[in-house]
Structures are given as structure tokens and as C-alpha cells.
Amino acid sequence: MLGFRDNFMKVVAPAALTMLAGTFTYPIAVRIARKIFRVLGFYAIHISIAPFLALIHVNIFGTLHTIGRAKIMEKEFDRLRP
């Protein structure tokens, strides 16, 4: 049976790191949208960059989730080994 730490590593930690990634990438993406693409206005900027940032952050979450799940499965395998 998985303990609290394993469940935390499997779900909460990757989600928190993904949200933290959004904290840093969103202002950078807003600057790029304003300077390079000349997009003005909050809603126009948000609508133009949100899908791309969401895709990037889902990939970050998926990668971290996969790594965490692999570590948990290794622990379970070692525990079941005679």
C-alpha cells in the first residue's frame, strides 16, 4: 500500500512544480507577445499565449508525473522481491 509520501510525490509535487513553471513562463510569454507579435490588451495576449503555455506545462507535468511514478514502481518492485 502506498504511503502519504508516495502519493504526494505522484500527484501534488508535479502539479506544484508545473504551477511554479507557469509563474515564470507567463510574464516571459507576455513580453514576447507584446514586443514581437505586437499584441496589445490583456485578453488578446491571454487568448493568444494561453494554449501554448498550457501545452508546455502539461508536458512538464506529464514528464514529472512519469518520473515520480517510475520511482514509486521501482520501490514497490524492490519491496516485492524476495
C-alpha positions as CSV (number, residue, x, y, z in Angstrom):
1,M,0.0,0.0,0.0
2,L,1.3,3.4,-0.9
3,G,2.1,5.8,1.9
4,F,1.4,9.5,2.1
5,R,4.9,10.4,0.8
6,D,4.4,8.3,-2.3
7,N,1.0,9.8,-3.1
8,F,2.4,13.2,-2.6
9,M,5.3,12.6,-5.0
10,K,2.9,11.1,-7.5
11,V,0.4,13.9,-7.8
12,V,1.0,17.0,-5.7
13,A,4.7,17.6,-6.3
14,P,4.5,17.6,-10.1
15,A,1.4,19.8,-10.1
16,A,3.1,22.3,-7.8
17,L,6.2,22.4,-10.0
18,T,4.1,22.9,-13.1
19,M,2.3,25.8,-11.4
20,L,5.6,27.2,-10.4
21,A,6.8,26.9,-14.0
22,G,3.7,29.0,-15.1
23,T,4.7,31.7,-12.6
24,F,8.0,32.2,-14.5
25,T,6.9,31.5,-18.1
26,Y,3.8,33.6,-18.3
27,P,5.5,37.0,-17.9
28,I,8.1,36.0,-20.4
29,A,5.4,34.9,-22.9
30,V,3.6,38.2,-22.4
31,R,6.7,40.2,-23.2
32,I,7.3,38.2,-26.3
33,A,3.7,38.7,-27.4
34,R,3.9,42.4,-26.9
35,K,7.3,43.0,-28.4
36,I,7.5,40.6,-31.3
37,F,3.9,40.0,-32.3
38,R,2.6,43.5,-31.3
39,V,-0.4,42.1,-29.4
40,L,-1.9,44.6,-27.1
41,G,-4.6,44.2,-24.5
42,F,-4.9,41.7,-21.6
43,Y,-7.5,39.4,-23.2
44,A,-5.8,39.3,-26.6
45,I,-2.5,38.4,-25.0
46,H,-4.0,35.8,-22.8
47,I,-6.0,34.2,-25.6
48,S,-3.0,34.1,-27.9
49,I,-0.5,32.6,-25.5
50,A,-2.5,30.5,-23.0
51,P,-2.9,27.5,-25.3
52,F,0.8,27.3,-26.0
53,L,1.7,27.7,-22.3
54,A,-0.9,25.1,-21.3
55,L,0.6,22.6,-23.7
56,I,4.1,23.3,-22.4
57,H,3.0,23.0,-18.8
58,V,1.1,19.8,-19.4
59,N,4.2,18.3,-20.9
60,I,6.2,19.4,-17.8
61,F,3.5,17.9,-15.6
62,G,3.5,14.7,-17.6
63,T,7.2,14.3,-17.5
64,L,7.5,14.8,-13.8
65,H,4.5,12.6,-13.1
66,T,6.1,9.8,-15.2
67,I,9.4,10.1,-13.3
68,G,7.7,10.1,-10.0
69,R,5.6,7.1,-10.9
70,A,8.6,5.2,-12.1
71,K,10.4,5.8,-8.8
72,I,7.4,4.5,-6.9
73,M,7.2,1.4,-9.1
74,E,10.9,0.7,-8.5
75,K,10.3,0.9,-4.7
76,E,7.3,-1.5,-5.0
77,F,9.3,-3.9,-7.1
78,D,12.2,-3.9,-4.7
79,R,9.8,-4.4,-1.8
80,L,8.2,-7.4,-3.5
81,R,11.5,-9.0,-4.5
82,P,12.3,-12.0,-2.2
